[in-house]
């Protein structure tokens, strides 16, 4: 009877140990426009999470991005949250909190209001991540004028280009989306950064005109389980019970 009880305890501990260490799925959501829409001043309306590296006033960056460019974007000035231009999509399906961002506080305004216009830019949003065994990225965006251009694609993860992320002029209202991207090999334990390369191309005016980015991204991961205090205690107790059980079997065999 006692041996049967011990086996039951061992089984229960094994199940508990497995449950305590089982992998858990996690979801990280990233959007542009983390804050309040500005009032057309340079003092409010900065995005608390999206940073940027300014590019030329018109056209794409002149060379392929370097590690320094990505670092400068990650630590650069905060992007400006702006009310959408009349020609831009007002919102992004699936990401209700996303807002447009631009390179200055009037980046979405008409040339009459903002003669300086806005710039091409490499936008960056960072997030922390633990050890994971799977990672799938989905994202959607609108951009004025488009993503990618020149020697660079439109979206990067930790400096690694995501294939197929180059669009043509006219992404202000047409959503560009990619789903089900396996990005595990591009991720790191600790700080990670997603980048969007937005090109401002305004050939109808002497200057650059409005430009901006509206995005939402979801990263779904499976965490690698780490032993916790309960599981370690259970493991120790499991070994003690197994040792005691074997000692009893040995003693019984000697008596015979």
PEBEL-V543567 format. One record per residue. RES is the residue in one small letter. SS is DSSP state (2 for helix, 1 for strand, 0 for the rest). OMEGA is omega as a letter, one per 20 degrees, with the letter a starting at -180 (none if undefined). Layout:
BEGIN
RES,SS,OMEGA
RES,SS,OMEGA
END
This chain:
BEGIN
x,0,a
x,2,a
x,2,r
x,2,r
x,2,r
x,2,r
x,2,r
x,2,r
x,2,r
x,2,r
x,2,a
x,2,r
x,2,r
x,2,r
x,2,r
x,2,r
x,2,r
x,2,a
x,2,a
x,2,a
x,0,a
x,0,a
x,0,r
x,0,r
x,1,r
x,1,a
x,1,r
x,1,r
x,1,a
x,1,r
x,1,r
x,0,r
x,0,r
x,0,a
x,0,a
x,0,r
x,0,a
x,0,r
x,0,r
x,0,r
x,0,r
x,0,a
x,0,r
x,0,r
x,0,r
x,1,r
x,1,a
x,1,a
x,1,a
x,1,r
x,1,a
x,1,r
x,1,a
x,1,r
x,0,r
x,0,r
x,0,r
x,0,r
x,0,a
x,0,r
x,0,a
x,0,a
x,0,r
x,0,a
x,0,r
x,0,r
x,2,r
x,2,r
x,2,a
x,2,r
x,2,a
x,2,r
x,2,a
x,2,a
x,0,a
x,0,r
x,1,r
x,1,r
x,1,a
x,1,r
x,1,a
x,0,r
x,0,a
x,0,r
x,0,a
x,0,a
x,0,a
x,0,r
x,0,a
x,0,a
x,0,a
x,0,a
x,0,r
x,0,a
x,0,a
x,0,a
x,0,a
x,0,r
x,0,r
x,0,r
x,1,a
x,1,a
x,0,r
x,0,a
x,0,r
x,0,a
x,0,r
x,0,a
x,0,r
x,0,r
x,0,r
x,0,a
x,0,a
x,0,a
x,0,a
x,0,a
x,0,r
x,0,a
x,0,r
x,0,a
x,1,r
x,1,a
x,1,a
x,1,r
x,1,a
x,1,r
x,1,r
x,1,a
x,1,r
x,0,r
x,0,a
x,1,r
x,1,r
x,1,r
x,1,a
x,1,a
x,1,r
x,1,r
x,1,r
x,1,a
x,1,r
x,1,a
x,1,r
x,1,j
x,0,a
x,1,r
x,1,a
x,0,r
x,1,a
x,0,a
x,0,a
x,1,r
x,0,a
x,0,a
x,1,a
x,1,r
x,1,a
x,0,r
x,0,r
x,1,a
x,1,r
x,0,a
x,0,r
x,0,a
x,0,r
x,0,a
x,0,r
x,0,a
x,0,r
x,0,r
x,0,a
x,0,a
x,0,a
x,0,a
x,0,r
x,1,a
x,1,r
x,1,a
x,1,r
x,1,a
x,1,r
x,1,a
x,0,a
x,2,a
x,2,a
x,2,a
x,0,r
x,0,r
x,0,a
x,1,a
x,1,r
x,1,a
x,1,r
x,1,a
x,1,r
x,1,a
x,1,a
x,1,a
x,1,r
x,0,a
x,0,a
x,0,a
x,0,a
x,0,a
x,0,a
x,0,r
x,0,a
x,0,r
x,0,a
x,0,r
x,0,r
x,1,a
x,1,r
x,1,a
x,1,r
x,1,a
x,1,r
x,1,r
x,1,r
x,1,a
x,1,r
x,1,a
x,1,r
x,0,a
x,0,r
x,0,r
x,0,r
x,0,a
x,2,a
x,2,a
x,2,r
x,2,r
x,2,r
x,2,r
x,2,r
x,2,r
x,2,r
x,2,r
x,2,r
x,2,r
x,2,r
x,2,r
x,2,r
x,2,r
x,2,r
x,2,r
x,2,r
x,2,r
x,2,r
x,2,r
x,2,r
x,2,r
x,2,r
x,2,a
x,2,r
x,0,none
END
